[in-house]
Structures are given as structure tokens and as C-alpha cells.
């Protein structure tokens, strides 16, 4: 049995510039971090030749081509497993439409677990590239590349998406105390609205040519915020988020609506420095940076919305259990 643990992510700045329509000509950049909410993928061998899948539904098939779950079907084909396996996925939060990169986290965690099942290991760069190949090249999802690499690498990172399709990764070396301080000033609330990111991103992709100036500005926030993250100037980061959110809304009319605007306005009036809707937009979770003394007022103002307590995570996808059948013992975080 193999179990992978893969974090979800929050993107602070640069979202939208990781789409190929933009970065292939202009180069993209995103600053993001993973959080302590995870997707777990459990892979184990079976005594028979069945392929059994347990997610929001259950599938039992004998042929990979008959699998309905598109990501699992492509991942099994990529890794080269065609029989006698059971795969179960568990998420800390409902994954559909969360804006936390759950689909890509699942893809990364699945690939990590399947390759370990075969006795192979892939580094974060390889996992990111393989996940992008499945989601973007094979399944033709109209998404960017940030979620896959964030889930694979983890921690606070700057990701640069280069014209040649390569990805450069730069660490933001926050100390333990800085992580804890940022945790204390971060608030997240669920809008109660779920949506498929593909609908918003498809609209954004179709408007890329008209949004170049806005995308350029969104990319500039990555560089502008770098020193503030290094010094952990939370107030300045929050205010940059506020300006960046106003810019992001220009990318597509599907990103915000009257209820989303009402949530943000109420949070600002209650005293947050700034924030943004996570993911492509249209629903999911709001991220806010807020002074400690104003947080209770924010909770009161948004009392009809569920708050999600989070901490920022330093790690990307990991194998947390490797109990290979032929080993005869449990080997934690280390291959047999």
C-alpha cells in the first residue's frame, strides 16, 4: 500500500500569466504557497485483475480504457499499470470548485503514488511536467501550469513560466516565525459558490489579446511583492492584494458577481488589509490578510460564510506511507 499526501495551494499574485496564451510570448510569473489542507491518494494491489477506483463514485473495470475518471485513466496509461490495482482518494475539503488547485493536487498525488507503487521516484520538476502533460496536453483543459508545480514543490515559491515551456522555481525563504506570523494574519472564507474553473479560464483565454496590459500588471505584482514577503510586511502585501484583485476582475466578467463583490466589500469595511478570490474566480474561497485586532469584526461581518482555518505548508507532495507487499513491513516516507 502506498499513500501520498499532496497539499492544496493559494496563489497570491500573478494568476492568469501561467496560461500558455500569455506566457508563450510574454513570460509568466506567479507567487504562491501551499496550505495544510491535503488530498490523499491510496494505492494498493489487488488479488485479482480488476481496477477498482473509490472517489466521489466507485468504478470497477478490467480495462484502463473503460475508466470514466479521466485523470486516473490517463495517469495509469502514462505510468504503465493496466490491472490489479485499487485507488482511493480522500480530500480535506470538498474539491470541486474550491479555487485551491484541487484537481492538479490530485493529479500530482496520484502520479507520485503510482510511480512509487512501481518502485520509481519522480522529483518535483518531473511530477509538475507529467501532471501538465495529462491535464493540459492530453485532456485539453484550458488551465495554466501554476497549480501542478505548486502542489509538487510546496512552500512559498515564485514560479516563472518561460517562453520555451520550461518552468523556473525560486524559493521564498521565510523563517518558521514568519510562517507563524503570516498564519495569524490570514483568514479564509468559503463563498458557498462552486464553479468549474474551466468555464472562467476559457473565457479568459479567449480574451487574452485584449487583456495583455492587465496581465502585464498582474505579473508585475509578483516582483513588487517579493521584498515585502522577504521582510514579511503583511500590511503592504495585503494592500497589494487589494489592488491586484481589482486588476484581476478585468480579465473576465465571470470572475466576480454581486455576491462576491458584497463579501469583499464587507470584509474591507470590517478592517482587512486586502484579499482576493482564490483560483480562476466565480466562486470558491476568499483569502484575506487582516490585523489581529480586526479579525473578530470580520467574522461578524461574514458570519453567514464558513471560515476555513489554515496554516501555510512548507512541503509539496510526499509519500507518507510505503508498505510494499514484497517488503513485509511498513516503511514511512522512504522507498523499500
Secondary structure as UniProt FT lines:
FT   STRAND          2..13
FT   TURN            15..18
FT   HELIX           20..26
FT   STRAND          28..45
FT   STRAND          51..54
FT   STRAND          58..61
FT   HELIX           64..66
FT   HELIX           70..79
FT   STRAND          85..91
FT   TURN            96..97
FT   HELIX           102..117
FT   TURN            118..119
FT   HELIX           124..132
FT   HELIX           133..138
FT   HELIX           146..153
FT   STRAND          157..161
FT   TURN            163..164
FT   STRAND          167..171
FT   HELIX           176..185
FT   STRAND          186..190
FT   HELIX           197..206
FT   HELIX           208..210
FT   HELIX           212..231
FT   HELIX           234..248
FT   TURN            249..250
FT   TURN            253..254
FT   HELIX           258..270
FT   STRAND          272..277
FT   TURN            279..280
FT   STRAND          285..290
FT   HELIX           292..294
FT   HELIX           295..301
FT   TURN            302..304
FT   STRAND          312..313
FT   STRAND          318..322
FT   TURN            325..327
FT   TURN            332..333
//
